[in-house]
Amino acid sequence: MNLMDCSKLLLETQYSELRTRFDGESGVLWTLVDQSTVPCVTPQLLEDLQHHHDAIQGCRGQLTLSDRTSEIKYSVMASLNPGVFNLGGQLALFRKLIDQKDQASLLRYATKCIDVIFPRICRFDSPLCTITLIQGDALGGGFEAALASDIVIAERHCQMGFPEILFNLFPGMGAYSLVARKVGTARAEKMMLSGKLYSAEELHQIGLVDIVADDGAGEIAVHEFIKKQERRANGFRAIQRVRQRYNPVTYDELIDITNIWVEAALNLTEKDLKVMDRLVRSQERNFVHSHKEQLQLNAA
């Protein structure tokens, strides 16, 4: 596929749960999650992200539209869902597959998560900087996905963490690999075994969030970071390559941990699954409540 065709595929594809836009002047490619149901990692979202990430990799850091070539300097992931970045794995689906003892389907879902997150960890094999903008709560798998970027920017009101231990499980699609490399294994395990939700400021203090933005000013913070970044872009990119060489996150590592997650998921008891059910109902209630609030705001 030539660069023109790849560029059209990247920007003109109509996704079910994603929106994209490209700012040619600053070289920013925006990947925006937009879900009409509970904002979590659905199979459809994984499918959309897989196709989108394949297109980014195919472009090799460049876009050509109308005979003009632009460099993709930054890949920014954010969410259009009010108050939520992502609530993590689709718990209702987990419950169903665990009930059915469907190991193959659980592993297929988990592997798809790795197939989506790994290209972002590797910066799509291109000389670009990846950024996650968090403007709402990021939990479990949603927080894992957020941490796959070079830079994490979070608005002050956001809460983040790994609540999986509440139903006797752990975040198995990248969390340990990403968190431990940034803040050490002891702190990573404490975060995962406590189930605590952290503020943006708390995570900034320990190094998991790079920039804390005022509420509503997240996108401004992205642009300010990019403006400052231009003066040191070459050195920054070199340091990111050094980090990956010094302590690489490998696909095999992520897959091996995911297999442990599948095994642990199939060992959950009925008591654990009832806790999961309560969390599913809580997610659905909170989504309906926030959705109604947003509709009222839009009507006003």
C-alpha positions as CSV (number, residue, x, y, z in Angstrom):
1,M,0.0,0.0,0.0
2,N,1.4,3.4,-1.0
3,L,1.6,6.4,1.4
4,M,-1.4,8.1,-0.1
5,D,-3.7,5.0,0.3
6,C,-2.4,4.5,3.8
7,S,-3.1,8.1,4.7
8,K,-6.7,7.9,3.5
9,L,-7.1,4.6,5.4
10,L,-5.9,6.3,8.6
11,L,-8.0,9.4,8.4
12,E,-11.1,8.5,6.4
13,T,-12.0,5.1,8.0
14,Q,-15.3,5.3,9.8
15,Y,-15.0,3.5,13.1
16,S,-17.8,2.4,15.5
17,E,-16.1,3.5,18.7
18,L,-13.3,5.8,17.6
19,R,-13.0,9.3,16.1
20,T,-9.8,10.6,14.5
21,R,-8.4,13.9,13.4
22,F,-5.0,15.2,12.3
23,D,-3.6,18.6,12.9
24,G,-1.1,19.1,10.1
25,E,0.5,22.2,11.5
26,S,1.6,20.6,14.8
27,G,1.8,17.1,13.5
28,V,-0.7,15.8,16.0
29,L,-2.8,12.7,15.3
30,W,-5.8,12.5,17.7
31,T,-7.3,9.1,18.5
32,L,-10.6,9.7,20.4
33,V,-12.6,7.0,22.0
34,D,-16.3,7.6,21.6
35,Q,-18.7,5.0,23.0
36,S,-22.5,5.1,23.3
37,T,-22.5,2.3,25.9
38,V,-20.6,1.9,29.2
39,P,-17.1,3.2,28.4
40,C,-15.0,0.0,28.7
41,V,-12.7,-2.1,26.6
42,T,-15.3,-3.8,24.3
43,P,-14.4,-6.2,21.5
44,Q,-15.6,-3.6,19.0
45,L,-13.2,-0.9,20.5
46,L,-10.4,-3.4,20.3
47,E,-11.2,-4.1,16.7
48,D,-11.3,-0.4,15.9
49,L,-8.0,0.3,17.7
50,Q,-6.3,-2.6,15.9
51,H,-7.2,-1.3,12.5
52,H,-6.3,2.2,13.5
53,H,-2.9,1.2,14.9
54,D,-2.2,-0.9,11.8
55,A,-2.8,2.2,9.7
56,I,-0.5,4.3,11.9
57,Q,2.3,1.7,11.6
58,G,1.8,1.5,7.8
59,C,2.2,5.2,7.4
60,R,5.6,5.1,9.1
61,G,5.2,8.5,10.7
62,Q,4.1,10.4,7.6
63,L,0.7,11.3,6.0
64,T,0.1,12.4,2.4
65,L,-3.1,14.0,1.5
66,S,-3.8,16.3,-1.5
67,D,-0.1,15.8,-2.6
68,R,1.2,17.3,0.6
69,T,3.2,15.2,3.0
70,S,3.0,15.9,6.8
71,E,5.0,14.3,9.6
72,I,3.1,12.6,12.4
73,K,5.0,13.9,15.4
74,Y,2.6,13.1,18.2
75,S,-0.1,10.4,18.6
76,V,-2.6,11.6,21.3
77,M,-5.1,9.2,22.7
78,A,-8.1,10.7,24.6
79,S,-11.8,10.0,25.3
80,L,-14.9,11.9,24.3
81,N,-16.9,10.1,27.0
82,P,-17.8,12.7,29.7
83,G,-16.1,12.0,33.0
84,V,-14.6,8.7,31.9
85,F,-11.4,7.8,30.1
86,N,-12.1,4.1,30.3
87,L,-13.4,1.8,33.0
88,G,-11.4,-1.2,31.9
89,G,-12.3,-4.7,30.7
90,Q,-15.9,-5.5,29.8
91,L,-16.8,-7.3,33.1
92,A,-20.1,-8.6,31.8
93,L,-18.2,-10.4,29.1
94,F,-15.7,-11.7,31.5
95,R,-18.5,-13.1,33.7
96,K,-20.1,-14.9,30.8
97,L,-16.9,-16.5,29.6
98,I,-15.8,-17.5,33.1
99,D,-19.2,-19.1,33.7
100,Q,-18.8,-21.0,30.5
101,K,-15.2,-22.0,31.3
102,D,-14.4,-20.6,27.9
103,Q,-10.6,-20.3,28.2
104,A,-10.1,-19.9,24.4
105,S,-12.3,-16.9,24.2
106,L,-10.9,-15.3,27.3
107,L,-7.4,-15.7,25.9
108,R,-8.5,-14.4,22.6
109,Y,-9.9,-11.2,24.2
110,A,-6.8,-10.7,26.4
111,T,-4.4,-11.3,23.4
112,K,-6.3,-8.7,21.4
113,C,-5.7,-6.2,24.2
114,I,-2.0,-6.9,24.0
115,D,-2.0,-6.7,20.2
116,V,-3.6,-3.2,20.6
117,I,-1.4,-1.9,23.5
118,F,2.0,-3.2,22.2
119,P,2.3,-1.0,19.1
120,R,1.7,2.1,21.2
121,I,4.4,1.0,23.7
122,C,6.7,0.7,20.6
123,R,5.6,4.1,19.3
124,F,4.2,2.3,16.2
125,D,7.8,1.7,15.0
126,S,8.0,5.4,14.1
127,P,9.9,8.4,15.4
128,L,6.9,10.0,17.1
129,C,5.9,10.7,20.7
130,T,2.8,9.1,22.2
131,I,0.6,11.0,24.6
132,T,-2.4,10.0,26.7
133,L,-4.8,12.7,27.8
134,I,-7.0,11.6,30.7
135,Q,-10.0,13.8,31.3
136,G,-12.0,11.3,33.4
137,D,-11.6,8.2,35.4
138,A,-9.2,5.5,34.1
139,L,-9.6,2.1,35.8
140,G,-8.1,-1.3,35.2
141,G,-7.5,-2.0,31.6
142,G,-8.3,1.6,30.8
143,F,-5.5,2.7,33.0
144,E,-3.2,0.1,31.5
145,A,-3.9,1.5,28.0
146,A,-3.3,5.0,29.3
147,L,0.2,4.1,30.6
148,A,1.3,2.7,27.3
149,S,2.2,6.2,26.1
150,D,5.4,8.1,26.6
151,I,3.6,11.0,28.3
152,V,0.5,10.9,30.5
153,I,-1.4,14.1,31.1
154,A,-4.3,14.0,33.5
155,E,-6.8,16.6,34.7
156,R,-6.8,17.2,38.4
157,H,-10.2,15.6,39.2
158,C,-9.5,12.3,37.6
159,Q,-9.2,9.0,39.5
160,M,-7.0,6.1,38.4
161,G,-6.2,2.7,39.7
162,F,-6.6,-1.0,39.5
163,P,-9.7,-2.3,41.2
164,E,-9.5,-5.9,40.0
165,I,-8.4,-7.2,43.4
166,L,-11.9,-6.4,44.7
167,F,-13.1,-9.5,42.8
168,N,-9.8,-11.4,43.5
169,L,-8.1,-10.8,40.1
170,F,-5.3,-8.6,38.9
171,P,-4.8,-6.3,35.8
172,G,-3.2,-8.7,33.3
173,M,-2.8,-6.8,30.1
174,G,0.3,-4.7,30.6
175,A,-0.1,-3.1,34.0
176,Y,2.7,-4.9,35.9
177,S,5.1,-4.5,33.0
178,L,4.5,-0.8,32.6
179,V,4.0,0.3,36.2
180,A,7.0,-1.7,37.6
181,R,9.3,-0.2,35.0
182,K,8.3,3.3,36.1
183,V,8.0,3.1,39.8
184,G,9.4,-0.3,40.9
185,T,7.9,-3.7,41.6
186,A,7.1,-3.1,45.2
187,R,4.9,0.0,44.5
188,A,3.4,-1.7,41.4
189,E,2.3,-4.7,43.6
190,K,1.0,-2.4,46.3
191,M,-1.2,-0.6,43.8
192,M,-2.6,-3.8,42.4
193,L,-3.2,-5.5,45.7
194,S,-4.8,-2.6,47.4
195,G,-7.4,-1.7,44.8
196,K,-7.0,1.9,45.8
197,L,-8.0,4.7,43.4
198,Y,-5.4,7.5,43.2
199,S,-5.8,11.2,42.3
200,A,-3.9,12.7,39.4
201,E,-1.7,14.6,41.9
202,E,-0.8,11.4,43.8
203,L,0.3,9.6,40.6
204,H,2.2,12.7,39.5
205,Q,4.2,12.6,42.7
206,I,5.3,9.0,42.1
207,G,5.9,9.4,38.4
208,L,3.0,7.6,36.7
209,V,1.4,10.9,35.6
210,D,3.8,13.4,33.9
211,I,1.6,16.5,33.9
212,V,-1.4,17.5,36.0
213,A,-3.8,19.9,34.2
214,D,-6.6,22.0,35.7
215,D,-10.0,20.5,35.1
216,G,-11.2,21.3,31.6
217,A,-7.7,22.4,30.5
218,G,-6.3,19.0,29.4
219,E,-6.2,19.8,25.7
220,I,-4.5,23.1,26.4
221,A,-1.9,21.2,28.5
222,V,-1.2,18.9,25.5
223,H,-0.6,21.8,23.2
224,E,1.7,23.5,25.8
225,F,3.7,20.3,26.2
226,I,4.1,20.0,22.4
227,K,5.2,23.6,22.2
228,K,7.9,23.1,24.8
229,Q,8.8,19.7,23.4
230,E,9.8,21.1,20.0
231,R,13.0,22.5,21.5
232,R,14.2,19.1,22.8
233,A,12.4,16.7,20.5
234,N,15.6,15.1,19.2
235,G,17.0,14.4,22.6
236,F,13.6,13.2,23.9
237,R,13.2,10.7,21.1
238,A,16.7,9.5,21.7
239,I,16.1,9.0,25.4
240,Q,12.9,7.0,24.7
241,R,14.9,4.7,22.4
242,V,17.5,4.3,25.1
243,R,14.9,3.4,27.6
244,Q,13.4,0.8,25.3
245,R,16.8,-0.7,24.7
246,Y,17.8,-0.7,28.4
247,N,14.6,-2.2,29.7
248,P,12.4,-3.3,26.9
249,V,8.8,-4.3,27.2
250,T,8.6,-7.4,25.0
251,Y,5.5,-8.9,23.4
252,D,6.4,-12.3,24.8
253,E,6.4,-10.9,28.4
254,L,3.0,-9.3,27.9
255,I,1.5,-12.5,26.5
256,D,3.0,-14.7,29.2
257,I,1.5,-12.5,31.9
258,T,-1.8,-12.5,30.0
259,N,-1.9,-16.3,30.2
260,I,-1.4,-16.1,33.9
261,W,-4.4,-13.7,34.0
262,V,-6.6,-16.1,32.1
263,E,-5.7,-18.9,34.4
264,A,-6.5,-16.8,37.5
265,A,-9.8,-15.6,36.0
266,L,-10.9,-19.2,35.5
267,N,-10.1,-19.8,39.2
268,L,-12.5,-17.2,40.5
269,T,-15.2,-18.4,42.9
270,E,-18.9,-17.7,42.8
271,K,-18.4,-15.2,45.6
272,D,-15.8,-13.4,43.5
273,L,-18.1,-13.3,40.5
274,K,-20.9,-11.9,42.6
275,V,-18.6,-8.9,43.5
276,M,-17.9,-8.6,39.7
277,D,-21.7,-8.5,39.1
278,R,-22.1,-5.7,41.6
279,L,-19.4,-3.7,39.9
280,V,-21.0,-4.3,36.5
281,R,-24.3,-2.9,37.8
282,S,-22.5,0.0,39.4
283,Q,-20.8,0.9,36.1
284,E,-24.1,0.8,34.3
285,R,-25.9,3.0,36.8
286,N,-23.1,5.5,36.8
287,F,-23.0,5.6,33.0
288,V,-26.8,6.1,32.8
289,H,-26.6,8.9,35.4
290,S,-23.7,10.7,33.7
291,H,-25.3,10.3,30.3
292,K,-28.5,11.9,31.5
293,E,-26.5,14.8,33.0
294,Q,-24.7,15.3,29.7
295,L,-27.9,15.3,27.7
296,Q,-29.3,18.0,30.1
297,L,-26.2,20.1,29.7
298,N,-26.4,19.8,25.9
299,A,-30.1,20.8,26.0
300,A,-29.3,23.8,28.1
